[in-house]
Amino acid sequence: MNGEKRVFLGLLSILIVLMSSGIFFLFYIVRSKSSILYNFLIGFVILLFSVITIILIFTVIGFLYLVYRRKNNKALNKALLLLIDMAYPFLEILGDILGLKKEKIQQSFTNVNNFLVRLRKNKYLPEELLILMPHCIQFNECKFKVTNDIDNCRRCGKCQVGELVKLKEKYGVKIAIATGGTLARKAVMDTKPKAIIAIACERDLTSGILDVKKIPVYGIINIRPYGPCFNTKVDLDEVEKAIINFTNGG
């Protein structure tokens, strides 16, 4: 298991310890108070905390089971994707408290999500696959905007849009470039893909994966040699491998 997965699982484990400690503390409060109503309310909180803790333990054990077995279990995979999505906001808060960089948690979340998506080994027709990427991947001084139509690209080589168009033509997949979350959601609604390869920064990838519930999303974190949102790049080999994994190479 790589380090990025460990960050997410480590936060889950810390959350389990905190929840368990809270349960024992609440048991102590119940024993020290005599009010029936007060004890009833505390008992309800104990029950709620216990259920959440059991779910978190199931998530960690289930994920480790898939990691070390390397075989997909459809029901378990689906349940883990749902539970990890639900747990993420709490882990982000916990990470802030512990002083972890938000990008580190987002990278780990994306890595865990990608592992579960890859493990499914579902195959799709090329036209059912959408590659979704941000507008900042285009050379900032280019006069031929590709946000509405990627085929406007003149393939001058100043950015990687031309290479991505070549992948589109080679494998027959769909490509959309979005300037923000609203247009990204519109692209998904318009193309109705059955799977998505999303290229973006950690923050946008995380929000996009959480936003898209019923479609598997494989996230690729972009490269930012000039800082965020300006002439960004992507590992084209990773994009092509993701296409092949989803489509069996067309």
Secondary structure, DSSP 8 states (H G I E B T S, - for coil): --HHHHHHHHHHHHHHHHHHHHHHHHHHHHHH---HHHHHHHHHHHHHHHHHHHHHHHHHHHHHHHHHH----HHHHHHHHHHHHHHHHHHHHHHHHHT--HHHHHHHHHHHHHHHHHHH-----GGGEEEEEEGGGS-TT-SS--SS-GGG----SSSSHHHHHHHHHHH--EEEEESSHHHHHHHHHHH--SEEEEEE-HHHHHHHHHH--SS-EEEEE-B-TTSTTSS-B--HHHHHHHHHHHHTT-
